[in-house]
């Protein structure tokens, strides 16, 4: 990608109870807790939360996600799942002057207005000019091989500055948002239900969780910036969280002096325990039973994580719908 400074962001969603807990599912009509829907705009580089909104499950994501448009601006590229890639929402995102890179469903057939040398083509969605990239991604592991056809749409129209292959690789960064949710739910909250029993209390508690998470991410980003070439991906969130808890319990370093230390105890703990460079691995996606930690006896899901190799082929002709 060019050296132009951009913020890679991804709107992601998470369903939660007053504790982000279980609800009605395919096995039972019972609902353990009332449910809240949280939609967040997450920076893929640092996993910081740029903006977040939450509310009742109905009317759902399409309404809540529009409130995040207030945080989009020029020099931002938004990575969108196909669930958000409606004509109306893509036009709304483009109207903020932000760029987007969105996956389209297999049933969408954008018109081909002009072919580019890198295999992408110029098209139009509503009133927005876009580039369409069609590719086949093959993932190989010791357990087997799987291929799938993907169709991406972007407002980054220059194929020389933004080659199709690099944009396909960039789209994979959308999954960084899932790491943010995992840290909030498991590390910060410990998978427990929220303690509040009133709506104002629930709102306060969710904002408190987001604030703590954001403060720790800022500490990690500040620490990583002091080491040339250090990727925040290598910083352990749990290490930073436990160090922060120790600081609070011991009341150590809670009053800042005249000289502000951007690294501090949290940053030093993170930098002293950097994780290895991330390997390319593959884990199967599966839906757990919300009412039980144990897999249903009729399900046979391979939960192993495999080292993987990925090949990306840009398709020069319209693919056959999978």
N, C-alpha and C positions, 0 to 999 in steps of 0.2 A: 504494500500500500504506500501511497505518497507520504512524505514527511509532514504534511499538513496536520496540525493538531485537531483531533476530533474526539468526541466522547462517544464511545461505543456503548449503547444502552439497550436494555431489553425489558419490555413490559412482561411481567409474569404474574400468575395468579396463584392463590392458595386458599383453600376452603378451611375454615376453622370454626370451632365451637367457641362458647365463652371459655375457651381453653383450647381451641383448635383441636377438638376431639371428635369422637365418633358421631355418626348420624345415621339416618336411614340408608340401607344398602340393599344389594340384590338378594341377601340371605334373610333379611328381616325387615318388617315395616316399622320397627321401633326406632325412635330417635333419642339417643342418650342425652343430647344437649341441644339448645338452640344453636343455629349456625350463623357465622359471620363470614363474608367473603372479603379477602384482602387482595388488592391489585397493586403491584409495585413497579416502579421504573428503576432498574438496577444497572449500575455501571459495570460492564463486563470486565474491565481491567482491574478494578479494585474491589468489586462486589459491594460497593457502597450503595445505599438506597438514596436515589435522587429525589423521589417523591413516592408517596404511598397514600392510597385511599381505601376505605373499607365501609361496609354497610351490609344490609340484609342480602341473602342469596338471590332474592327477587327484587328488582328486575334483572340482576345479574351482571356479568362481565361487560356486555356491550355498553351499559349505562355508566358503570364505574370507570371504565378505562378512558372515557371521554374527558373525565376530570383531570387526567394526567396530561392532556394537551397543553395545559398551562405551563408545564415545565419543559416543553420542547422548544428548541431554538436553532438558529443557524449554526453550522459546524457540528451538528449532532447527527449521528446515524442510528436509527432505531431498528433493532432486529425484532421482527414480528413473526409469531407463530401463525399458521394458516387459520387458526380460530379468530384472529383479529384482522385478517386480510380481506375485509369486505370493501367494496368499491367506495362506500361512503366514508369509512374510517381512513382508508388510504388517502383519499382526497383531503380529509381533515388534517392528517399528519403533514401532508405536503403543504397545506395552507399555513403551517407554523414556520415554514422555511427550513425545517429539519428534513434530512434525507431519510429514506427507509430502505431496508432490505427485508423482504417478506416472502414467506413460502406460500405459494398458491396451491389450491386443491387440484387433484388430477382432472376434475371435470371442467376447470376453467380453460378456455381456448382463446387466449389473447390474439388479436390479429397481428400478422407479420407485416410491418411497414417498411423495414429495411434490415438487411443482414449486415453484421459486423464481422471483421476478420477473425475475432476470437470465438466465433460460434454463437454469440448472443444476437438478439435482434431487437430493433426498436418497435415499441407497441404503445398502446394507450389504454389506460384504465380510467373510465369516466372522463374527466377533463385533464388528467395528469399523464404526461409522457413518461414512459418507463422503458427500461431495458429488461428483456426476459432472458433468463439463463436456464437452459434445460440440460440436466446432467444425469448421469448414472453413477451411483456410488456403490462400490463393492467393498464389503468388510470381510476379511478372511481371518479365521482363528483356527486353533487346533480342533475345535468342535464342529467346524464347517464353514460354509461360505454363504453370504447373503447379499443380494443386490436389490437396489430400489431406484426408481426414477423420481427425480425432484425437479420442481419448477419454481424458480425464484424470480421475483420482480423487484427492481430497484430504481430509484430516481438518480442514481449515479450513472449518467448517460455516456461518459467518455470511456470507451473501451481501452484506451491507451493508459490513462491514469488509474483505472480500476478494472484490471483484467478479470475476465469471467472466472478463471480458476481461483484467483485470490479471493473473490467475493464468496465463492462456495466454501472456501476454507474459513472465511470470516464468519459465515452464518453459524458454524458450529459453536462459536463463542456464546451463542444465546443460552447455552446450558449453564453458564456461570451463574445465572439467576437462580437456578435450582440449588446451587451451593449456598447462596445467601439464605434461602428459606430453611435449608437444613441446619445452618448455624443458628438461626433464630429459634427454630422449633426444638432442636435436640440439645444444642450446647447452652444457649441462654435460658431457655424455658424448661429444658429437661423433659419434654413431652408431657408436662403436667397441664391440667386444665387451668384456666384463669381463675383467680380467687374472687374477683369482683362479682357481686350479685345484682348490681344495678347498671343501667345503660351508661350513666356518666362514669361509673367505676370501670366498666369494660373499656370505654374509650380511653380513659386515663392509663389503664394498664397496658393496652396495646401500644399507645404512644411511648410509654416507659420502656417497653421491650425494644421498640425501634430506636429509641434514643441511646440505650445502652449498646445495642448492636452497632449503631453508627459511630459512637465514640471510640469503640474498639477498632473498627475499620479505619478510622482516621489515624489512630495511633500506629496501626500496621502500615498504612500508606506512608506516613511520615518517616517511620523507621526504614522502610524499603528505599525511600528516596535518598537516604544518606549513603547507600551502597550502589555504585555505578553498575547498571545492568541487572540489578536485583528485581525479580518479578514478584509482586505481591502474592501470586499463586503459591509461592514456596513458603509463605508465612503461615504458621499454624494458628488457626483461630482459637482453638482450645487452650493453647499455651498462653496466648494473650489474655483470654478470659480469666484463666486461673490466676495469672499474675495480677490482673486488675482486682480480683476478689481479695487476694492477699493484701494489696495496698489498702483496700477499704477496711478490712478486719484489723490490720495493724495501724491504721491511720498514718501510714508512712508516705511522705511526699504529697500530702493532700493540699498543702498550701504552696502555691507557686512563688518562687523568688523573683528577683528583678530580672534574672536571666532565664529565659524560657528554653527548656531542653526538649527539642522535638522528638528525641528518641525515648528518654526516660526509662524507667524500670521495665515497662511493658515492651518497649521497642528493643531493649537489650536482650530480654528473654527470647523474643521472636528471632532476632538476628543470630543468637547463639544456638538456635535449634532449627535452622532452615531445613525444610524438607528437600529431598532430591528433586531434580528437574522432572516434571510430570511425564510419565510414560503414556503411550497410547494404549488404552485398555477398553474393553467392552464388557458391559454388564447388561443382562436382559431386563427389559421393562416389564413389570408385573404389578397387578393390583392386589394389594393385601386385603384380607378380610378385616373391615374396620372394627368388628366386635371381638376379634381374637388375634393374638400374636402368632398363632399357629396356622399353617397353610391348611386349606380344606383338603380332605383325603382324596377328593376326586381330581385335585390339581397336581400336576407333575411339572413343576417349574425348576429349571436348572438355575440355581442362584450363584453359581461360580462366576468369577470375573476372569476374563481371558485377555492375554496380550493380543493385540490386533494389528493388522496392516490394512490400510485404507487406500483404495485407488479411486480417482475421480476422472471420469470421462465426460467432456463437454459434448453434448449431442448437437450435430450440425443439421439434423432434420427433425421434424416434429416426431416425438416418441409415440409409441402405442400406449394408450392409457392402461395402467396396471389394473 
